[in-house]
Amino acid sequence: MDLQAQDIKKDLAQIVGEQYVSDNIFERVKSALDPMPYHIKNDSIPYVVVLPKNKEEISEIMKYANKNKISVFVRCSGTQLNGASRPHAPGIVLNTKRINSFEIIEKGGYFECEPGVRCKEMADELKALGYWLPVYPGSQVIASMGGLISNNTSGHLTDTYTGKPGDYVHGLEVVLPTGEIIETGTVGLRKPAGTDLTKFFVGGDGLMGIIVRIRMRLLPLLPRAYGVAIFKDLEALAGGVQRMYLEKRPVPIFMEFMSKTIADIGFQVKGMEAPPGPVLLTVTEGLTKKEAEYKVDEQVKSFKKEKVIVAYRVTDMNEWEKLWGTREVIGSYIMQVQRGKLITSELSGNLAELVEIMRDAESFNEGLSVLQEIPTLLFGHIGALAIHASFLLPADWEDDKLKKATDELFQRETEINFKYRTCGGEWGQFAKRTPFFIKRYGQFSYDLVKNIKAVFDPNNILNPGIFEGHR
Ligand SMILES: Cc1cc2nc3c(=O)[nH]c(=O)nc-3n(C[C@H](O)[C@H](O)[C@H](O)COP(=O)(O)OP(=O)(O)OC[C@H]3O[C@@H](n4cnc5c(N)ncnc54)[C@H](O)[C@@H]3O)c2cc1C
């Protein structure tokens, strides 16, 4: 390690204590890794990894980094799927995992949590008191609340029913790149105090500040009902969902799908017989159990008007648990059963053209030089009209080929989303969507965001590279 890095370590130890700053090479590499299939660049391995215990320590770290113009990469679990949590330059990795307390204020109708709280832990704590968390990614066991709100991630939730997690955020506490600690929002529902700064941080990719406290509305857990439909093909499945919305059926809280190939894997892992076609799963809530069941029955009526093999409301909870288990963490199952590195795109449909988008998803890899060698795997949050076209890359491919495959994936994702005037809604914005943003909104709009970042972060020290589209 060179002198500069040693100095940084020593200076940070003054702030957080020696045991919470590391220059161990394994720690540094581990803290730069993420699910991307290709290696990190040697010159992006951080000098040090720092684990502050509270916002005051983060503030001191940022003041120090800003004064010395050292890049800081904030992360928690590092599960982001497009390279936004890997460093793109030498610097400090700041991990929020020690900042992990929460408080559920039932009387106030909200809860507060720190960024290092795990999503599943928060969801379980809320559930025990009769509430549910409006954030549900496949990575919920490990992903952090800070990472999730910074990405405005919905995961399995249907946007038409729940909106986005950010819609439930009352306010935040944030440490700015220059070290100031600010608060946004209120403890109430309405917050008309002028421009609401909350919006710069929710879904903000950690470009403008480090979220250190999140305040969200409590949502009562209502009775739920469940349904399954197996279609003859994927177009029929897309047609069923489109029809459900156009026939004004009650909207589900989750609605997921798997192609036949993917469902075969999920069903195999759960010890179930392979389904005869692509599978759709739906979860719907109501004020009473009866109301929830009525809603699922209404949805099923729409599915039955398409080429469906079977569609029904599930009444046996054991059956439902197994069915949901086939889908919930299907990405992990694919890698477990078939070995390899999974890369995933997000095609975001529009209602009018959902069937066409499904067709484009099926032929996603046509004409691509690397990805056409391997089959397209389809699953996703179809209630939100979101389709993941994914590929399992062979583990023995060279790094360059893995990188090329990922570039092709994101480029084709951009083309399809551009064609349908949509944009994948999750996994952060810029690390993979800079070209999309410029193409869709123009250089002027891109420069506006750049200028806004410069106001918050005059020395561009926080998460540099994401905005530039590095991954
Ligand atoms: C198996 C699997 C399934 C997944 N399923 C989904 C899914 O269904 N939907 C979905 O959207 N994503 C999904 N993801 C991606 C990922 O889990 C989410 O993007 C999640 O939001 C990241 O949380 P994290 O703690 O890992 O954040 P990290 O990866 O550590 O960070 C993610 C981003 O947030 C920023 N950040 C982190 N903490 C803060 C903070 N305190 N303040 C400001 N910025 C911060 C980081 O700089 C980075 O840009 C999945 C990933 C895996 C591996």
The ligand as an ORCA input file, in Angstrom:
! r2SCAN-3c Opt
* xyz 0 1
  C     -30.927    -12.641     -5.949
  C     -31.213    -11.173     -6.136
  C     -32.526    -10.750     -6.339
  C     -32.797     -9.393     -6.526
  N     -34.093     -9.023     -6.731
  C     -34.367     -7.718     -6.977
  C     -35.701     -7.304     -7.265
  O     -36.639     -8.107     -7.242
  N     -35.893     -5.994     -7.540
  C     -34.860     -5.087     -7.537
  O     -35.058     -3.906     -7.808
  N     -33.622     -5.454     -7.229
  C     -33.344     -6.731     -6.973
  N     -32.053     -7.102     -6.709
  C     -31.004     -6.074     -6.649
  C     -30.673     -5.537     -5.243
  O     -30.942     -6.446     -4.256
  C     -31.388     -4.271     -4.931
  O     -31.034     -3.349     -5.903
  C     -31.128     -3.658     -3.539
  O     -31.770     -2.414     -3.560
  C     -29.712     -3.400     -3.143
  O     -29.559     -3.361     -1.709
  P     -28.101     -3.470     -1.098
  O     -28.127     -3.309      0.354
  O     -27.446     -4.697     -1.599
  O     -27.437     -2.185     -1.747
  P     -25.996     -2.033     -2.365
  O     -25.821     -2.970     -3.516
  O     -24.990     -2.095     -1.307
  O     -26.108     -0.563     -2.936
  C     -26.981     -0.325     -4.018
  C     -26.928      1.127     -4.447
  O     -27.455      1.948     -3.419
  C     -26.488      2.895     -2.970
  N     -26.624      2.965     -1.523
  C     -26.526      1.956     -0.622
  N     -26.750      2.415      0.615
  C     -27.003      3.738      0.507
  C     -27.303      4.778      1.439
  N     -27.391      4.546      2.741
  N     -27.493      6.028      0.965
  C     -27.394      6.299     -0.352
  N     -27.112      5.365     -1.278
  C     -26.919      4.101     -0.852
  C     -25.147      2.323     -3.426
  O     -24.206      3.353     -3.645
  C     -25.525      1.636     -4.724
  O     -25.595      2.562     -5.764
  C     -31.748     -8.452     -6.509
  C     -30.437     -8.875     -6.290
  C     -30.160    -10.203     -6.107
  C     -28.730    -10.612     -5.881
*
